[in-house]
């Protein structure tokens, strides 16, 4: 299976905002743990602290996602963070490169 089918990445960038969503099958706890660990690893290696949201508390487990957001001045470094996170998760493309 193509890794981009397991974890669907979307990036959105606007003035003073950059965000990424990583959508996956909520029934796959292994994917959730892998994404969570990758986010933590990239936070530690870059020193950046984005806002991270997990919508696991909804009843839509088939569309569970992590949302990673940067605002204000920190969004300038978001590109490098997102690229490192995608490499760590072995995702070679986003569903929407920039939306």
N, C-alpha and C positions, 0 to 999 in steps of 0.2 A: 504494500500500500504506500502510496505517495505520502510523504510526511505532511505536505500541504493540505491533504485531505483529513489528516488526523487533527491538526491544529491549524485553524484558519486565522491568519494574521491580517489585520487592517490597520493602516496608519492614517492619522488625520493631523494636519498642521495648519494653523492659522496664526495670525499675529498674536504673540504672547501666549500661545498654547500649542502643545504637541501631545498627541495621545496615540496609544496603540491598544487594540483589543486582540486577545488571543482566545478564540472560541474553540471549544472542544466538547466531546461527548462526556457529560457529567457522570455517566455510569462507569467511566474509566478513571478510577482513582489513581492509577499509575500515572496517567497524563497530568492530572491535577498536581500530584506531588512533584513530578518532573518540572513542570512550569514554575511552581512555587520555589523550588530549589534553584532553578536557573535565574529567576528574578533576584533572589537573595544573593547569589554568587556575583551577578553583574553589579548589584548595588555595592557590594563590598569591594569589588575590583575597581570600580569607577569613583567611589566615594559619593555618588549621587543618590538622593533619596526622593524618588518620585512618589506621587500618591498612587497607591495600588488598591484597587477594589476587586472583590471577588463576589460574583452574584450567586454563590452557592446556596443562599438561603431562599431561593425562589423555587417554585414547583416545576420549573422547566429545565430539568436536568439534561435534556437532549441538546440544549444550547447554553451550557454553562460557559462562563468567560472570566478572564482576568482583564482588568482595564488598568493601564499604566499611563499616568498623566503627568506632564510637566507644565508649569505655568510661569509667567513672568520671565525673569532673567535665566532661570534654570533651563528653560526650553531650548536655549541656544546649544546646549550640550546633548540634547535628547537624541539627535541623529546617531551619534556614536553609541549611545546606550542601546537604542533600538537595534542597530546593526549587530552589536555584540550579543544581545539577547537572541536574535534570530540565528546567529552562528551557533550559539550554545545549544539551541533547540533543534539545530540542523534543518531549519526552514530556509529554503532558497528563494522564496518569493512571497509577496503579500497578495492577498486577494484583490485589494485595492492599494496600489502603491502609495498614493496620497489622495485622500478624499476630503 
